[in-house]
Amino acid sequence: MNKEAGRSIVEQVNMDAIDDFCHQIFYCDPYTAMHAEHVADLMAGLAIQMDMTADEINLAYMMGIMHDVGKIKIPTEILTKPGRLTEEEYKIMQRHPVEGAKMLQEITGAELIVDVMRHHHERYDGKGYPSGLIGEKIPLLSRMLALCDSFDAMTTNRCYRTPVGLEECLLEIKHCAGTQFDPEVCVAFVEFVKARFGFCTEAAATLR
């Protein structure tokens, strides 16, 4: 009998290797490490809202923690640049999902989540990167990551821009449902935000 049978993906993954990558990210860029913790928390909450299993919730959290691990391969001067990136620098930054997928391929037990890493910057309308996947061809956890990642980026203070408020952020999510984001994931996310923050606006009420 296969010893791996019946074990969740999280149990099969070499977590020591994941922890090592996460520590490297912290030393490269503390903001990215903080962002990863926020996204992991959002991913777990969204997974609960979507009635996922305990194993799926754990996996969602783990993917949030390590979704930007490929940034280890991005030059520090670009990763920590205090202002907006140039077009060429942005193209270099766009390599991080593929770099992260390559890193995951080297970790025992992580083979099944390589595509989640690779495609977390795809768009629901097919205009994302690196592969231009569309709709449900994008792994579900990748679609969830795209939204949680964007939410934290919009609501977190950066040196080159101020954060937006929850209402404005939810309006942007509503505007991007069906184009940038999976519309069904958007509905679940807004419900999660309402429950988490006790927050209700016209945007939240109409995104159904």
C-alpha positions as CSV (number, residue, x, y, z in Angstrom):
1,M,0.0,0.0,0.0
2,N,1.2,3.5,-0.9
3,K,2.3,5.2,2.4
4,E,1.3,8.6,1.0
5,A,-2.3,7.4,0.4
6,G,-4.8,9.1,2.7
7,R,-2.3,11.9,3.7
8,S,-3.1,15.5,2.8
9,I,-0.9,17.5,0.6
10,V,0.2,19.6,3.6
11,E,1.3,16.5,5.4
12,Q,3.3,15.4,2.4
13,V,5.2,18.6,1.9
14,N,8.7,19.2,3.3
15,M,7.7,22.0,5.6
16,D,11.4,22.6,6.7
17,A,12.1,23.6,3.1
18,I,9.1,25.9,3.1
19,D,10.2,27.5,6.3
20,D,13.7,28.1,5.0
21,F,12.3,29.8,1.9
22,C,10.0,32.0,4.1
23,H,13.0,33.0,6.3
24,Q,14.9,34.0,3.1
25,I,12.0,36.2,2.0
26,F,12.0,38.0,5.4
27,Y,15.7,38.8,5.1
28,C,15.3,39.9,1.5
29,D,12.3,42.1,2.2
30,P,10.4,42.3,5.5
31,Y,7.4,43.9,3.8
32,T,6.9,40.8,1.6
33,A,7.1,38.6,4.6
34,M,4.4,40.7,6.4
35,H,2.3,40.7,3.3
36,A,2.5,36.9,3.1
37,E,1.2,36.5,6.6
38,H,-1.7,38.8,5.8
39,V,-2.5,36.9,2.6
40,A,-2.3,33.6,4.5
41,D,-4.8,34.8,7.1
42,L,-7.1,36.0,4.3
43,M,-6.8,32.7,2.4
44,A,-7.7,30.7,5.4
45,G,-10.7,32.9,6.2
46,L,-11.9,32.8,2.6
47,A,-11.5,29.0,2.5
48,I,-13.6,28.7,5.6
49,Q,-16.2,31.0,4.0
50,M,-16.2,28.7,1.0
51,D,-16.9,25.6,3.1
52,M,-13.6,23.9,2.2
53,T,-12.4,20.9,4.2
54,A,-9.8,21.3,7.0
55,D,-7.1,20.0,4.7
56,E,-8.0,22.5,2.0
57,I,-8.1,25.4,4.6
58,N,-4.6,24.4,5.8
59,L,-3.4,24.3,2.2
60,A,-4.9,27.7,1.5
61,Y,-3.1,29.2,4.5
62,M,0.2,27.5,3.4
63,M,-0.2,28.9,-0.1
64,G,-0.8,32.3,1.2
65,I,2.4,32.1,3.3
66,M,4.6,31.1,0.4
67,H,2.9,32.6,-2.7
68,D,5.7,35.2,-3.1
69,V,8.6,32.9,-2.4
70,G,9.8,33.3,-6.0
71,K,10.7,36.9,-5.1
72,I,13.9,35.4,-3.6
73,K,15.1,35.3,-7.2
74,I,14.3,38.9,-7.9
75,P,17.2,41.4,-7.6
76,T,17.0,43.1,-4.2
77,E,17.2,46.6,-5.7
78,I,13.9,45.9,-7.6
79,L,12.3,44.0,-4.7
80,T,12.9,46.8,-2.2
81,K,12.7,49.8,-4.6
82,P,11.0,52.7,-2.6
83,G,9.1,54.0,-5.7
84,R,7.1,52.6,-8.6
85,L,8.8,50.1,-10.9
86,T,9.8,51.0,-14.4
87,E,8.3,48.9,-17.2
88,E,11.5,46.8,-17.5
89,E,11.6,46.3,-13.7
90,Y,8.0,45.2,-13.7
91,K,8.7,42.6,-16.3
92,I,11.5,41.2,-14.1
93,M,9.1,41.2,-11.1
94,Q,6.5,39.3,-13.2
95,R,9.0,36.4,-13.2
96,H,8.4,35.5,-9.6
97,P,5.4,33.1,-10.0
98,V,7.4,31.0,-12.4
99,E,10.5,31.2,-10.2
100,G,8.4,30.2,-7.2
101,A,7.0,27.2,-9.2
102,K,10.5,26.1,-10.0
103,M,11.5,26.3,-6.4
104,L,8.4,24.2,-5.3
105,Q,9.3,21.6,-7.9
106,E,12.4,20.9,-5.8
107,I,10.5,20.3,-2.5
108,T,9.3,16.8,-1.6
109,G,5.6,16.5,-1.7
110,A,4.9,19.9,-3.3
111,E,4.5,18.7,-6.8
112,L,0.7,19.0,-6.7
113,I,0.7,22.7,-5.8
114,V,3.3,23.9,-8.3
115,D,0.6,25.1,-10.6
116,V,-1.1,27.0,-7.8
117,M,2.1,29.0,-7.4
118,R,2.7,29.4,-11.1
119,H,-0.7,30.8,-11.9
120,H,-1.6,33.1,-8.9
121,H,-1.2,36.2,-11.2
122,E,-3.5,35.0,-13.9
123,R,-6.7,36.9,-14.5
124,Y,-10.2,35.4,-14.9
125,D,-10.5,37.1,-18.3
126,G,-7.2,35.6,-19.6
127,K,-5.2,38.8,-19.5
128,G,-2.9,37.8,-16.6
129,Y,0.5,36.1,-16.5
130,P,2.5,34.0,-17.1
131,S,0.2,31.8,-19.2
132,G,-2.9,33.8,-20.0
133,L,-5.2,31.1,-18.5
134,I,-8.8,31.9,-18.5
135,G,-11.7,31.2,-16.1
136,E,-11.8,27.9,-14.3
137,K,-8.7,26.7,-16.2
138,I,-6.9,28.7,-13.4
139,P,-6.5,26.6,-10.3
140,L,-9.1,27.5,-7.7
141,L,-6.5,28.3,-5.0
142,S,-4.7,30.6,-7.6
143,R,-8.0,32.4,-8.2
144,M,-8.4,32.9,-4.4
145,L,-4.8,34.1,-4.1
146,A,-5.2,36.6,-6.8
147,L,-8.0,38.3,-4.8
148,C,-6.5,38.0,-1.4
149,D,-3.2,39.3,-2.7
150,S,-4.8,42.3,-4.3
151,F,-7.0,43.1,-1.3
152,D,-3.9,43.2,1.0
153,A,-1.9,45.3,-1.5
154,M,-4.8,47.8,-1.8
155,T,-5.3,48.1,1.9
156,T,-1.7,48.2,3.0
157,N,0.4,51.4,3.2
158,R,3.3,51.6,0.8
159,C,5.9,54.3,0.5
160,Y,4.7,55.2,-3.1
161,R,0.9,55.2,-2.3
162,T,-1.6,55.4,0.5
163,P,-3.9,52.5,1.3
164,V,-7.6,52.6,0.2
165,G,-10.4,52.1,2.7
166,L,-12.6,49.0,2.9
167,E,-15.5,50.5,1.0
168,E,-13.4,51.7,-1.9
169,C,-11.6,48.3,-1.9
170,L,-14.9,46.4,-2.1
171,L,-16.1,48.7,-4.9
172,E,-12.9,47.9,-6.8
173,I,-13.4,44.1,-6.3
174,K,-17.0,44.5,-7.5
175,H,-15.8,46.4,-10.6
176,C,-13.2,43.6,-11.3
177,A,-15.5,40.6,-10.7
178,G,-15.6,38.6,-13.9
179,T,-12.5,40.3,-15.4
180,Q,-9.6,40.3,-13.0
181,F,-11.3,38.0,-10.4
182,D,-13.5,35.0,-10.3
183,P,-17.0,36.4,-9.7
184,E,-18.0,33.5,-7.4
185,V,-14.8,33.9,-5.3
186,C,-15.6,37.6,-5.1
187,V,-19.0,37.0,-3.6
188,A,-17.5,34.6,-1.0
189,F,-14.7,37.1,-0.2
190,V,-17.0,40.0,0.4
191,E,-19.1,37.8,2.7
192,F,-16.0,36.9,4.6
193,V,-14.9,40.6,4.9
194,K,-18.4,41.5,6.2
195,A,-18.2,38.8,8.8
196,R,-14.5,39.5,9.7
197,F,-14.8,43.3,10.0
198,G,-18.5,43.7,10.8
199,F,-18.6,45.8,7.7
200,C,-21.5,46.4,5.3
201,T,-21.7,48.9,2.5
202,E,-23.8,49.3,-0.6
203,A,-20.9,47.6,-2.5
204,A,-20.9,44.6,-0.2
205,A,-24.7,44.4,-0.3
206,T,-24.9,44.4,-4.1
207,L,-22.1,42.0,-4.9
208,R,-24.0,38.8,-5.1
